[in-house]
Amino acid sequence: MANKSLTAIIKEMVDADRIRLPIHPKVAQQAAVCLAAEGPDSPKLWLLVGRDPALLCYLFRAANSSFFAGLQKTLSIEEAVTRLGSSKASQVIERVCREGAAGPQGELLSRHMPGLWRHAQGCALGARWLAKRCGYQGMADQAYLAGLLHDIGKQFLLAVLQEVSGSGELGMPLSEPLVQEVIATMHVEQGLRLFDEWNLADVYREVVADHHDEELDTQNILVVLVKLANKGCRKVGLGPTIHPDIVLPTTAEAQFLGLDEISLAEFEIMLEDHFLRGKPAAAGP
C-alpha cells in the first residue's frame, strides 16, 4: 500500500504536468492524413479538431497562452486558428496527435474512453440541436463546444488513473468501483483545475462547473442546453451511464426551454440516428 493517499498522488501528477489528455485514435489518424494531404488550410482538419475534446483543449491552450496575455480568450476554433495562424495552429495539432500516439495506453483507457468520447460528441451535437430548436441560433456553435468539453475532467482523471496504475505508486490494483468513485467525485474539480491552468474560456468553464447542479440557473442558457443534452444522452445510452427512465419533458431544463414531448422525441431520434444506428457522428461546428 502506498504511503500517500490516492488524491495526493493524483495531485502530484497534475502539479508535475505528467498527464496528457487522451486523444481519439481515429480522429488523430484522420487529422494526420488530412494534414499530409491537404495542409494546414484544410477546413476538414478543423472539423476533426471539433470532434475531440483533447484536441480542442490543446488548441485553445496554445491560443490563450501567456504570449497572448491581455487579449480575450478564444471561444471558437476559428478564433484560435486566426490568432495562431493556420500554420502554427496545425503544428500544435500535429504535435499533439504525434505525442498522443506515443502517450499512455492501457486497459483503463481502452475500457472507458470510447464511452466518454461518444458521450462528449453526443452532448455536443445535442446541445447545438437544442440551441437551434429553441431559438438560440447565435450560441449554437458555443453550445456544441460546451457540450464537447463539459466532462473533460473525466477524461483527464482516466489518464491520471492509467498513469497511477502503470507506475506502481499506489501499490494496489485499481478496482472498477474505485475508478468509478474517483471519476464521479473528482471530475468537476479536476476539470476546473485544467481550465484554470490552461487559461481556457470562462464561458465553457461555467458549464464544467455547473452541469451537475440540481438547481436550474436560468441566467446561463449554455449550461441549461448542455444539462438537457447530457440527460438526453444518458437516456438513449450514449456514454458510460445509462438512465432510460429519464423523462425529458418533465425536466426543469426542458420546461424552461419550452420544449414539448414531440420536440424532445425528435431530439432523442436525432441522437439515436447519429450514434446508435450506424451513422457517423456529425463533425464539429
N, C-alpha and C positions, 0 to 999 in steps of 0.2 A: 504493500500500500504506500502511495506517495505521502511525503511529509507535508505537502501543500494541498490545499483544497482544490477541487476541480475549477472553481471560479477563479482562484488565484492563478492557476496555470493558464487558464484562458486569457486572463488579463495580461499576464506577462507576454504571451504570444502576440496579443494585439499590440501592446506597447512596443514590442520589438519589430513590428511590421513584418512578421514572419508569414502572414497569411495572405493568400491570393484568392480572389473570388473565383468560383468555378465558372467556366465558360462552356456553353453548349457546344459539344464537339462538332456536330453537324453544321451549326451556324459558323463556327470558327473556320471549318474547312471550306465552306461556301464563300466566306469573306476572303480567304487566301486565294482561292481560284479566281474570284471576281477581281481582286487587286492585280493579279498577274495578267489577266486577260484584258481588263478594261482600264486599269489605272485608278488614281485617286479621285477622279471626277465622275466616276460611275454612280448614278443615282441608286443602283441596286445595292451598292456597298452600304450606303447609309440606311437603306431599308432593312438590311440584315442587322445592322447595329441596333435598330429599333425593335429587334426581336429577342435580344438577350440583355437581361438586367446588368450583368457584369460589364459587357462591352459599353453599355450606355454610361455606367458609373465611371469607368476609366476615361471615357471621352470627356465627360463633364469635369472630372478631376483635373484633367490637363487644361481645359478651358477656363477653370476657376482657380488655377494655381496662384502662388504668391506673386508671380510675374505680372498678373493682371489685377493685383490688389487695387481696390478703389473703384473698380468697374462693377456693374451689376452682374449677378450670377446668371449664367446661361440657363435658359428654360427649355430649349429645344435643340435637337440635333443640328438643325440648320444654323442656329446661332453659334453653337460650339464650333462647327466647321468653318463658318465665316470668320470667327475670331482667330482660330488657329491657322487658317488657310488649309485648303484641301490636302496639300502635300504633307504638312505637319500632322494634320488630323489622321490621315491614312497611315502615317508612320506609327502613330500611337496604337491604332487598331492592329496593324501588322505585328508590332512587338508584343502586344498583349496576347494575340492569338498564338504566337510562337511560344511565349512563356507559358501560356495555358496548356499547350500540348505537352510541355515538359514538366508541368506542375504536378501537385499531389494527386494521386489516383488511389482508389481503394474501395472496399466493399461498402462503406457508409455512403460515399458519394454516388456510387453506381446504384445503390438501393433507393436513395431518397431524392436525388436531384431530378430525375425525369419527371416525377410528380410535381416538384416545385417549379420547374421550368414551364410545364404545361399550365399550372395554376397561374403563374405570373402572366403568361401570354393570354390566358382566358380572361383574367381580370382587366388586362389592358384593352383587349378587344371589347369586353363587356362594358367597361366604363366609357369608352368612346361611343359605343352604340347608344348607351343610355343618355349621354350628353346630347347627342343629336336628336334623339327621340323626344327629349324633354325641353328642347328649345335652347340649349346651351351650346350651339354650334361653335361659338367663339372659343370655348375652352375644351373642345373635343380632343384636340391633339395633346393638350396638357393632361386631360383625363386618361388618355392612353398611357402616357409615360408614368403618371402617378400609379396607375394600376400595375404597370410593369415593375415598379420599384417598391411597392408597399411592403413586401416581405423580404427585402434584401437582407435583413438581419438573420433570417433563417438560413439563407444560402451561405452567408458569412460564417455563422456558427457551425454549419456542417463541415466547412473547410477546416475550421479550428479543431473540431472533434476528430476529423480524419487525421489531422496532424498529431493530435494528442495520442490517438490510438496507435499510430505508427511509430511514435517516438519512444514509447515505453515509459514516459514520465509519470503516467498515472499508476502503473504497477498493477493494473487490473483491467479485465476486458470491459468495454462499454456495452452494457446490456441495452436492448431496444427500449425498455421503459425509461432508462436513464437518459438516453438520447432524446426521446420524446419530451421528457420533463425539462431538460436543459433548453431545448428549442422553444418550447411553449413559454417558459418563464423568462427567458433572457433575450428573445429575438428582437423585441422592440428596443430594449436598452442598447443592444449592440448595433442595431440598425441606425439609431440616432447617433451613436458614437462614430460610426462610419461617416455619416453625413457631416458631422461637425469636423472631423479630422480631414476630410477630403474637400471641405468647403462647398458642399453641394447646396442646391437652391432650397430656400426655406419653404417654398410652396409645396414641394414634394416631401420635405422633412415633416411638415404638419400631418401629411397623410400617413407616413410611417408611425408617427407618434399617436395618432388618434383613431386608426382604423379598427381598433378593438373596443373603443369606448362604447359603453352601453347607452349613454345619453347621446341624443342627436343634436349636433351643433348645426343649426340651420344657417349660421353665418358663413359656413365653409362648404360650398356646394361641391367642391372637388372631393372632399372627404366623404360626403354623402354618396356621391356617384361611385366611388371606389368601394365603400362599405356594401352597397347593394350589389355591385358586380361580384364582390367577394362571396357574398351569401349565395348569389346565383350559381357561381362556380362550384361551391360546396354542395349545393342541392343536386346539380346534374352529374357530379362525380369528377370534376376537374381539380385534381390536387390530392394531397396526402390524406385529407379527411373528407368523408362523405356524409352529408346530412340530408337524405332525401325527404325528411319530414318537415323541412323548412317550407313555410307557406309565404311566398314572396309578397302577395298582395297585403298581408297583414303586418308586414314590417314597417317600422316607423319611417324608414327611408323611402319606401315605395309610396306610402301615404303622403309624405311631404312633397315628393316629386309629382304627385297626381297621376301615377301610373295605374291603369285598371288591369283586370285579370287578362284581357286579350293582349294588351301590350306586353305584359310580363310572360305570357305563354309564348309570344313571338320571340322574346328575349331568350328564353330557355331553348327554343328550337334553333335559334341562331348559334348559340354556344354548342349545342349538340351537333349541328351540321358541320361546323368548322373543326371540331375536335374529336367527335366520337363516331363519325360516320365516314371516316376515310378521307375527308377533305383536308388539305394542308391548312395550317394556321395562317391567318392573314398577316401580311407584312406590316412593318411599323408605319408610323404616321408619315 
